[in-house]
Amino acid sequence: MGRQRGGEVVTFDVSHDAADPDATGYPDGGPAPGRTGRAVRAVERWRRAGRRQRRTALGIAAVAVLVLTGGAVAAGALADHVETDRLRTAPGGVLSLDGALTEVWHADVDGLATVLPDGGLAVVRGADLVALEVATGIERWRTTLDDGLECGPRPRLGSGVEWTIPVETVTCVHGADGARAVTVLDADGDVVGRRDLDDDRYGGPLRAVAPAAHGGLLVAEHDSDLPAQVTFASRRQVFAELLRPGLEPGSTQVRLEDALTGERRQTLDLAALSDVVASDCYDLGADGPSGDAVPGPGGRAVLDLGVLLGTPSMVAFDGCAVDGGATYAGVPLGHATDRSTWPDDPVRQPAPGDRFVAPQGSGTIVQTDDGTPVLELPDLRVEVPATDGSSGSGQVAVGTDRVVALADDGTERWEVSLDDPQVLVRTADVVVAGGWNLLAAYDPADGSERWSLAPDAGPRRYVLSAATDGERMTGVLLEFPATGPATFSLFTIDLRTGREVAPRVPLGDGRLGETGQLVAVDGHLLVPEFADREAMTAGPGSAVVGLTVLAPEGA
């Protein structure tokens, strides 16, 4: 089943010289240098003691050993508990990657909803909102609502922190066009309340609604004269149509309401993206051709003005012409001027320590949850990689051709060159970053290279995402062969050496669909599957149609 990736592995020596603790080097069993006469006298007293005295002394010593051993066991159990809790709550952290990954459970779903307390995961199946145990896939509860069901707040696949935020309420929008309703449920699946959505206020082709956290409902209203769809016989024709002078995307307003009362909680501050043309606001893949010529009746481009995002940490609008986001407290989260990054990482996301990473021009800003700026980086993008919870202070950022480690005050700790980089894992011991045909580990203190993987030949490779248990890393490997389609697979390496320590797991074969994203939920490794082979282009609005939890064999 596994395919071994070629390429040289550069390792480093972790051995060290140490004296044999059993080799004292003392002639005739005499005392070591520095041993006092007290030790010699204790030996003599033991030799002179009677059998009963020795037995009593041994009994006392045995009790002491049991007490000390019990304390050590308790301390060890406490340490294991602390480590387990740390991994469960770390973005991208999983309990163990020690062994060949095998399926624990799989579920076909019609949508992803949200993360629930105590290791729960809410999904959509038809007209039902279903809560599953992440560890086992066992159904916790099920509530039937209506067709057309969409529930949230939905964590984004590119934001590891959002998968560590369980919610106490779930908001669901459901029903046919013209008869939509919104229902709020608690974490046990009980209905808190329901409201019908007036079609004059919430319906029509230029309005959209989406569930949000804390019993919220996001509403977008577009003012656009663009046609709902354009039919075409070739790519050339559709671009000629959509690039006509004077064809503008129009404006958008987004508000956050109380789902049950309709009361406005906040209005998003939206800003225009740069160099937007009408064709940016169309899905050209809707029944469109793979090439220039279109057989049969032709293809069509469908209007797509943007995606409303109500996540566990924020509200945002990922629009074709405008952009904006805020916390649920109403703190703005910057404006993007360009969203050309690949892979499609969120332009704004929460970071550990109650902080947020937000766009600021062509760079990023790190701010506290009340909006206080912590770090401003004009030409860098701050990364929030997978971690075991031990990564400590500071930030790691990337530019187009470099990885930069920074202290909290913005002082540069180190910098390394890497084309199209992405930081995948960060722990107290190592920073792992990848680019095209290169995966490398660096010392967090000074950036010195620990190991690197750089194949000399074969397909072009890129690691799209990763999860870690602190000792190992599992990543999604994208490969472009010289001929044929791209392939996806999971690989696991030792973070100390870079050596693969488990068989490859092909994606796209059997029940494991193609995916570019790995998710860690409550310490468990979750592999999502997208509809219509969206693994290469999956974004915040992509439909998830399958979920698989993997774990090391025997775990």
C-alpha positions in Angstrom: 0.0 0.0 0.0 2.8 2.4 0.8 5.0 4.2 -1.7 8.3 5.2 -0.3 9.4 8.7 -1.4 12.8 8.9 -2.9 15.4 11.4 -1.9 18.3 11.6 0.5 17.7 12.1 4.2 20.2 14.4 6.0 20.4 13.3 9.6 22.2 14.5 12.6 23.9 12.6 15.4 21.9 12.7 18.6 24.2 10.3 20.5 26.5 11.6 23.2 29.4 10.2 25.2 28.8 9.2 28.8 30.6 7.2 31.3 29.2 3.7 32.3 27.5 4.3 35.6 28.3 0.8 36.7 32.0 1.1 36.0 33.3 2.8 39.2 37.0 2.1 38.5 37.6 1.6 42.2 40.0 -1.2 43.1 38.9 -4.0 45.4 35.4 -2.5 45.8 36.7 0.3 48.0 34.9 3.6 48.5 34.8 6.2 45.8 36.9 9.3 46.2 35.1 11.8 48.4 33.1 9.1 50.2 33.2 9.9 53.9 34.0 7.6 56.8 30.3 7.8 57.7 29.5 5.4 54.8 32.2 3.0 55.9 30.9 3.0 59.5 27.4 2.3 58.2 28.6 -0.8 56.4 30.3 -2.0 59.5 27.2 -1.5 61.6 25.2 -3.5 59.1 27.6 -6.4 59.3 27.4 -6.4 63.1 23.6 -6.3 63.2 21.6 -9.4 64.2 19.2 -11.2 61.9 16.1 -9.7 63.6 17.5 -6.2 63.3 18.3 -6.6 59.7 14.8 -8.0 59.0 13.2 -5.0 60.7 15.4 -2.6 58.8 14.5 -4.3 55.5 10.8 -4.0 56.3 11.0 -0.3 57.0 13.0 0.1 53.8 10.4 -1.9 51.8 7.6 0.4 53.0 9.6 3.4 52.1 10.3 2.0 48.7 6.6 1.3 48.2 5.7 4.8 49.2 8.3 6.4 47.0 7.3 4.1 44.1 3.6 4.9 44.5 4.5 8.6 44.5 6.5 8.1 41.3 3.7 6.2 39.7 1.2 9.0 40.7 3.6 11.6 39.4 4.0 9.8 36.1 0.2 9.4 35.8 -0.2 13.1 36.4 2.5 14.0 33.9 0.8 11.8 31.3 -2.6 13.5 32.1 -1.0 16.9 31.6 0.6 15.9 28.3 -2.7 14.4 27.1 -4.6 17.6 27.9 -1.9 19.7 26.3 -2.1 17.7 23.0 -5.9 17.7 23.0 -6.1 21.4 23.2 -3.1 22.2 20.9 -3.9 23.3 17.3 -2.8 20.4 15.1 -2.0 18.3 18.1 -2.8 14.5 18.2 -2.3 12.0 21.0 -0.1 9.7 19.1 1.4 9.1 15.6 3.5 6.1 16.7 2.7 3.4 14.2 1.0 2.6 10.9 -2.1 4.8 10.5 -5.4 2.8 10.3 -9.0 3.7 10.1 -10.9 4.1 13.4 -14.1 5.2 11.9 -15.6 6.7 8.7 -18.8 8.6 8.1 -20.4 9.9 5.0 -21.9 13.3 5.7 -23.7 16.1 3.9 -21.9 18.8 5.7 -19.7 19.7 8.6 -21.2 21.7 11.5 -19.0 22.4 14.5 -17.0 21.0 17.4 -18.9 20.2 20.6 -17.6 20.0 24.2 -16.1 16.8 25.6 -14.9 15.4 22.3 -18.0 15.8 20.2 -18.4 16.7 16.5 -21.6 17.9 14.9 -22.3 16.9 11.3 -25.2 17.2 8.9 -26.9 14.2 7.4 -29.9 15.0 5.3 -32.4 16.9 7.5 -30.6 15.8 10.7 -28.0 17.4 12.8 -26.0 14.5 14.3 -23.4 14.6 17.1 -20.6 12.0 17.0 -18.0 11.0 19.4 -14.7 12.0 17.7 -12.8 9.1 19.4 -15.2 6.3 18.2 -17.6 7.7 15.7 -20.5 6.6 17.9 -23.6 8.7 17.6 -24.2 10.9 20.7 -27.5 12.5 19.7 -29.6 13.4 16.6 -32.1 16.2 16.0 -34.3 16.3 12.9 -34.8 19.8 11.4 -35.5 20.2 7.7 -33.9 19.8 4.2 -31.4 22.3 3.0 -29.7 22.1 6.4 -26.6 24.2 7.1 -25.2 24.4 10.6 -22.3 26.2 12.4 -20.2 27.9 13.6 -18.1 25.9 11.3 -14.3 25.8 11.9 -12.2 26.4 8.9 -10.0 23.5 7.7 -6.9 25.8 7.5 -7.3 27.1 11.1 -6.0 24.6 13.6 -7.0 26.8 16.6 -10.7 26.9 15.6 -10.8 23.1 15.9 -9.8 23.5 19.6 -12.8 25.7 20.3 -15.9 23.7 21.3 -19.2 25.6 21.3 -22.2 25.6 23.6 -24.8 26.5 21.0 -25.3 25.4 17.3 -27.1 27.6 14.8 -28.8 26.0 11.8 -30.4 27.5 8.7 -32.8 25.2 6.9 -35.8 24.9 4.6 -36.6 25.5 0.9 -36.1 28.8 -0.8 -38.9 31.2 0.2 -39.5 29.2 3.4 -36.2 29.4 5.2 -35.9 29.2 9.0 -33.2 29.4 11.6 -33.0 27.2 14.7 -30.6 27.4 17.7 -29.8 24.3 19.6 -27.7 23.7 22.7 -24.7 21.3 22.9 -27.0 18.4 23.8 -29.1 18.8 20.7 -32.1 20.4 22.5 -33.8 23.2 20.6 -33.4 26.6 22.2 -35.6 28.5 19.7 -36.7 28.9 16.1 -37.5 31.8 13.8 -38.9 31.9 10.3 -36.9 34.1 7.9 -38.9 36.6 6.0 -38.1 36.1 2.3 -38.4 39.9 1.6 -35.5 40.5 4.1 -33.4 37.3 3.8 -34.3 35.7 0.4 -33.5 36.3 -3.2 -30.4 35.8 -5.3 -28.6 38.9 -3.9 -29.0 37.9 -0.2 -27.3 35.1 1.7 -27.4 33.9 5.3 -25.0 31.7 7.3 -24.9 30.4 10.9 -22.6 31.9 13.4 -21.5 31.3 17.0 -23.3 32.4 20.2 -26.7 32.0 18.6 -25.8 34.4 15.7 -26.9 34.7 12.1 -24.8 36.3 9.4 -26.6 38.2 6.6 -25.1 39.5 3.4 -26.9 41.9 1.0 -25.4 42.5 -2.4 -26.1 45.4 -4.7 -24.9 44.1 -8.1 -26.1 44.3 -11.7 -24.0 41.3 -12.8 -26.0 38.5 -14.5 -26.7 35.4 -12.4 -25.0 33.2 -15.0 -23.3 33.5 -18.4 -23.4 30.7 -20.9 -20.5 30.3 -23.2 -19.0 28.1 -25.9 -15.3 28.8 -25.0 -13.2 30.3 -22.3 -12.4 33.1 -24.7 -16.0 34.0 -25.1 -16.8 34.1 -21.4 -13.8 36.3 -20.6 -14.7 38.6 -23.4 -18.2 38.9 -21.9 -17.1 39.4 -18.3 -14.2 41.8 -19.0 -16.4 44.3 -20.8 -15.7 47.9 -19.6 -18.2 49.2 -17.1 -19.1 45.8 -15.7 -18.7 46.2 -12.0 -19.2 43.7 -9.1 -21.2 46.2 -7.0 -21.3 46.6 -3.3 -22.0 44.3 -0.3 -23.2 44.9 3.3 -22.8 42.2 6.0 -24.4 42.2 9.4 -24.5 39.8 12.4 -27.9 39.3 14.0 -29.3 37.5 16.9 -30.6 34.4 15.2 -33.8 34.2 17.3 -34.7 37.9 17.6 -33.2 39.5 14.4 -31.6 42.2 16.6 -28.4 43.5 14.9 -25.3 42.8 16.9 -22.7 44.4 14.5 -22.0 45.4 10.9 -18.8 44.3 9.3 -16.4 46.9 8.0 -15.7 45.8 4.4 -13.0 47.1 2.1 -12.5 46.7 -1.6 -9.9 44.3 -2.9 -7.4 45.6 -5.4 -7.6 45.0 -9.2 -11.0 43.3 -9.1 -12.8 42.6 -12.4 -16.2 41.0 -13.0 -14.8 37.6 -13.9 -13.4 37.3 -10.4 -17.0 37.0 -9.2 -17.9 34.0 -11.3 -17.4 30.3 -10.8 -16.1 29.3 -14.2 -16.1 25.6 -13.3 -19.8 25.3 -13.2 -20.5 22.8 -16.1 -17.5 24.5 -17.8 -14.9 22.9 -20.1 -11.6 21.5 -19.2 -10.2 23.2 -22.3 -11.0 26.0 -24.7 -13.6 24.1 -26.8 -16.9 23.0 -25.3 -18.7 20.0 -26.6 -22.4 19.8 -26.7 -24.5 22.7 -25.5 -21.6 24.6 -23.9 -20.8 25.7 -20.4 -21.8 28.4 -18.0 -20.3 30.7 -15.4 -22.3 31.2 -12.2 -22.3 34.3 -10.1 -20.4 33.8 -6.8 -20.1 37.1 -4.9 -18.5 35.5 -1.9 -18.7 33.3 1.2 -20.1 34.3 4.6 -17.9 32.9 7.4 -19.3 32.4 10.9 -16.5 30.4 12.7 -16.1 29.6 16.4 -13.7 32.6 16.7 -14.9 35.3 14.2 -17.2 36.5 11.5 -16.0 37.4 8.1 -16.9 37.9 4.4 -14.6 36.3 1.9 -15.9 38.2 -1.1 -14.9 38.4 -4.7 -14.6 42.2 -4.5 -14.6 43.1 -0.8 -13.2 41.7 2.3 -13.6 42.1 6.1 -13.8 40.4 9.4 -14.3 40.9 13.1 -14.3 39.1 16.4 -17.7 38.4 18.0 -17.0 41.3 20.4 -16.9 43.6 17.3 -13.1 44.1 17.1 -12.0 44.6 13.5 -9.6 42.0 12.0 -8.0 44.0 9.2 -8.5 44.1 5.5 -6.8 42.1 2.8 -5.7 43.7 -0.5 -4.6 40.5 -2.1 -5.5 36.9 -1.6 -3.2 35.1 -4.0 -1.5 32.8 -1.4 -1.4 29.1 -2.1 -2.2 26.9 -0.3 -5.4 28.8 0.5 -4.6 29.6 4.2 -7.1 31.8 6.0 -6.1 35.5 5.7 -7.3 36.0 9.3 -7.3 33.5 12.1 -7.0 33.0 15.8 -3.6 32.2 17.3 -2.6 30.6 20.6 -2.6 33.0 23.6 -5.9 34.7 22.8 -4.4 36.5 19.9 -5.5 37.0 16.3 -3.5 37.2 13.0 -5.1 39.6 10.6 -4.2 41.0 7.2 -2.7 44.5 6.9 -2.0 45.5 3.4 0.3 43.0 1.9 1.5 41.9 5.3 -0.1 40.8 8.6 -0.7 42.2 12.1 -0.8 40.2 15.3 -3.2 41.7 17.8 -4.8 40.8 21.2 -8.5 39.9 21.4 -9.3 43.5 22.3 -7.6 44.8 19.2 -4.3 46.0 20.7 -1.5 45.6 18.1 1.3 43.2 19.2 3.3 42.8 16.0 3.1 44.5 12.6 4.9 42.8 9.6 4.6 44.7 6.4 5.8 42.0 4.0 5.4 38.8 5.9 2.5 36.4 6.7 2.4 35.1 10.2 1.9 31.3 10.3 -0.1 29.3 12.9 1.3 25.8 12.4 0.5 22.5 14.1 2.0 22.2 17.5 2.1 20.0 20.6 1.4 23.0 22.8 5.1 23.5 23.7 6.1 26.1 21.1 6.6 29.0 23.5 6.8 32.7 22.8 7.4 34.5 19.5 6.1 34.0 16.0 7.1 32.4 12.8 6.4 34.2 9.6 6.9 33.6 5.9 7.6 35.7 2.8 7.7 34.6 -0.8 11.2 33.1 -0.4 12.0 33.0 3.3 11.0 31.8 6.8 11.6 34.2 9.7 11.5 33.6 13.4 10.6 36.6 15.5 10.4 37.5 19.2 7.2 38.9 20.6 8.6 42.4 20.1 9.4 41.8 16.5 13.1 41.3 16.9 14.3 38.8 14.3 15.8 35.6 15.8 16.8 34.0 12.6 15.9 33.7 8.9 16.3 31.0 6.3 15.7 31.0 2.5 12.9 28.8 1.2 10.8 29.3 -1.9 7.0 29.4 -1.5 7.3 28.3 2.1 4.8 27.1 4.6 5.5 26.5 8.3 4.0 23.1 9.1 5.0 22.2 12.7 6.4 24.2 15.6 7.4 22.7 18.9 9.9 23.7 21.6 12.4 21.4 19.9 11.9 22.0 16.2 10.4 24.2 13.4 9.4 22.3 10.2 8.8 24.2 7.0 8.2 23.1 3.5 8.4 24.5 0.0 8.5 23.0 -3.5 10.6 19.8 -3.4 12.0 20.6 0.0 11.0 19.8 3.6 13.4 20.9 6.3 13.7 21.2 10.1 15.3 24.0 11.9 16.5 24.7 15.5 14.0 27.1 17.1 16.8 29.0 18.8 19.1 29.9 15.9 17.5 28.5 12.7 20.3 26.0 12.1 19.2 23.1 9.9 18.6 19.8 11.6 17.7 17.8 8.6 16.2 18.2 5.1 14.4 16.2 2.5 15.2 17.2 -1.1 14.5 14.6 -3.8 16.8 14.8 -6.8 14.2 13.6 -9.3 10.7 12.4 -9.8 7.4 14.3 -9.3 7.2 17.8 -8.0 6.2 17.7 -4.3 4.6 20.0 -1.8 3.5 19.3 1.8 0.1 20.9 2.2 -0.7 20.5 5.9 0.4 18.5 8.9 -0.4 17.3 12.4 2.0 16.4 15.2 2.3 14.5 18.5 5.4 16.3 19.4 7.7 13.5 18.4 6.4 12.8 14.9 4.7 14.6 12.1 2.0 13.4 9.7 1.6 15.4 6.5 -0.4 15.5 3.3 2.0 15.1 0.4 0.9 16.5 -3.0 2.9 15.0 -6.0 2.7 16.1 -9.7 4.1 13.4 -11.9 5.4 14.1 -15.4 2.2 12.5 -16.8 -1.1 11.8 -15.3 -3.1 13.5 -12.5 -1.7 14.8 -9.2 -1.7 12.4 -6.3 -2.2 12.8 -2.5 -0.8 10.7 0.3 -0.2 10.8 4.0 3.4 10.3 5.3 4.8 10.2 8.9 8.3 11.2 9.8 10.4 11.3 13.0 10.8 15.0 13.9 14.3 14.4 15.2 15.7 12.8 12.1 13.3 13.3 9.2 13.1 9.6 8.5 9.8 8.0 7.6 8.5 5.8 10.4 5.2 4.5 9.0 3.9 3.2 5.6 2.4 5.8 3.3 -1.4 6.1 3.1 -2.7 6.8 -0.4 -5.6 9.3 -0.5 -8.2 8.9 -3.2 -8.2 5.1 -2.9 -11.2 3.5 -1.3 -12.9 5.4 1.5 -10.1 7.9 2.1 -10.8 10.7 -0.4 -8.3 13.2 -1.7 -7.7 16.1 0.7 -5.1 18.8 1.2 -6.0 19.3 4.9 -5.5 17.4 8.1 -7.5 18.3 11.2 -6.8 17.5 14.9 -10.0 17.4 17.0 -9.6 16.6 20.7 -6.3 14.9 20.0 -7.6 12.8 17.2 -6.5 12.9 13.5 -9.4 13.7 11.2 -9.2 13.4 7.4 -12.0 15.3 5.5 -13.2 14.4 2.1 -14.4 17.1 -0.4 -17.1 16.9 -3.1 -16.2 17.1 -6.7 -12.5 16.5 -6.3 -12.0 19.9 -4.6 -8.8 18.8 -2.8 -6.7 21.2 -4.9 -9.0 24.2 -4.6 -10.9 23.6 -1.3 -11.7 26.8 0.5 -14.0 28.0 3.3 -17.2 27.3 1.4 -16.2 23.8 0.1 -18.6 21.0 0.8 -17.3 18.2 3.1 -18.9 14.9 2.2 -16.8 12.4 4.3 -14.9 12.2 7.5 -12.3 9.6 8.6 -10.5 9.3 11.9 -7.1 7.6 11.7 -4.9 6.4 14.6 -1.8 4.2 14.9 -2.5 0.5 14.6 -3.3 -0.9 18.1 -3.7 2.5 19.7 
